[in-house]
Amino acid sequence: MNGLIGDFITPPLSPAEQVAGFAAGAATRGVLVGAVTALAVLPFAHLSIAHLWAILYFGLGASVIMGLLGIMAAIWSVKFDHIAAVGNFVIMPMTFLSGTFYLVSRLPEPFRTASRFNPFFYLISGFRYGFIGHADGSLIIGVIATAVLTVVLGAICLWMFTTGYRMKT
């Protein structure tokens, strides 16, 4: 849209290096935003850390996953409206239906069971477990789902860069 796609094709970088660079940049931004937000909240709330590994794993995993989704949306989009559609109709509903603002265990069926198929549920549950020591979902499933989703989205982004999907005419 801005005529920058040539800047991504021209450098002597492999598709894997480009995906890794964009994903690392997006994850860095996500982690920094989270850290600044935590620092802003500290004077007003006591943040206890129950399991540091869970905060790091699920926080970094969510940052990478969202970065890879952003890469996919940016390459797929033809107009700015398409990028907004991904955020409004994919990411936002999955976030709101993941138990971010409520306990999934209090939902009536079939919504309680359906939420277990939302990968964002496991990201939120694992991240919450890192702070309060309680998870709504299975941590093992969350760890595996985060890793699998990262690999699958990374593979899709790699395919998009390798084939030149919507980048080369």
N, C-alpha and C positions, 0 to 999 in steps of 0.2 A: 504494500500500500504506500509506503514511503520511499520506495525505490532502493531499499537497503539489501535486497536479496543477493545482489551481486557481491556485496561485502562478505556474505557467508559462503559463496561458491568459489570466489577468487583465491583465498589464502591456501597455502599448501598444507592443509590439515585434512586428516582422514575424517570420514563421517563419525567414527567412534570418538575421535578427539573433539569434534564439534559438539556432539551430544553431551559428552562429559563436561566440556567447558560451560555450555549453557545450563546444564543441570546443576553443576557446582556453583555457578553464579546465582541461580535462582535459590538454591538451598542456603547459600551464604546470606542472601537478602532475607530469607524467611527466618533464619536463626537470629540475625541481628535485630530484626523487628521484634521477635519474641523476647530477646534479651532486654531491649530498651523498654518494652512494655512491662516486663517483670520489674525492672528498676523503677519505673514510674509507679507501680502498684505497691512496692515495698514500704513506703512511708505510711500507707493507709491500711495495709493488711499484713498479717503474719503468714508468710509462705513457709510451710514445713516441707521438708523433702524426706519422703519415706523410702524411695528407691531411685537413686540417681541414674542407674542404668536404664530404667524405663523412661525417664524424662529425656535422656539423651537419645535412646534408640527411637522412640516414637516421635519425638520432636524433630529429629533429623530425618526420619523416614517420611513424616508428613511433609516436611519442606521439600524433599526430593520428589515425592509423588506429585505435589502441587506444581513444582517446577516442570516436571515432565508433561503434566497435563497442559500447562501453559505453552510449552514448546509445540505440542500436538495441535492445540487450538490456534496458535499463531500461524503454523504452516498450513493448516486446513482452511483457515478463514480467507475469504475473498474481500470482505468488507469489515469495518470495525463492528458492525452490528452482529456479525457472526461470533466474534470474540465475546461480546456481551451475552449472546445467547448461550454460549458454553457456561459462562459464569452463572447466569440467571436460571437456566433450565437443567443443568447437570450438577455443578458444584454446590450451589446454594441449597437446593432441595436435599442433596445427600448430607450436607452439613446439618441442616435443621432436623433431619430425620435420623440423626446418629446418636442422640442422647446428649448432645452438647448442653442443653439447657434444662434437662429433666432426666429422671431415672427411667431407663427403658423397662425395668422390671415392673413399673407401675402402669405400663401401657396395657390396654386390653388386647386379647387375641383378635385377629391374626397379626396385628401391628408389632407385637412383641417378637414374634417369630420372624416376621419380614425384616425387622431391623437387624437381625443377625446376618443377613445377606448383604448388608451395606458395609463396604470396607472402611468407610469413615468411622463407623461405630467402634471398630477395633482400635483405630488410631486414637480416638477420644478416650476410650476406656483404658487403654494402656498408658496414655499420658496422664490421665487422672490417677491411675494406680501409682504412678511415680510420686505424686504429691501427697495423696491421702492414704495410700496403702489398700485401697479397695477398687476392684474392677468389676464392671457389670458383665463383661464377657470373659471368655477363656483367654488367658495370657498366651498360651501356646498357640492357639489359633491366630491371635493377634500378631504375634511375632512372625509366624509363617505367612499370614496374609499380607503383612507389610512387605516382607521380602519378595514374595511372589508378584505382588502388584508392582513393585519397583522394577523387577526384572522384566515383566511383561510390557510395562509402559516404556522402559528403556529400549527394549527390542523394537517396539513400534516406532519410536523416535529414530532409532538407528536405521530402520527400513526406510523411513521417510527421507532421511538425509542420503542414504545410499542410492535410492532410486531417483532422487531429485523430485519427489512428489510435490507438485505445485510450485516447484522452484525453477525447474528447467522446462523450456517449451520444446 
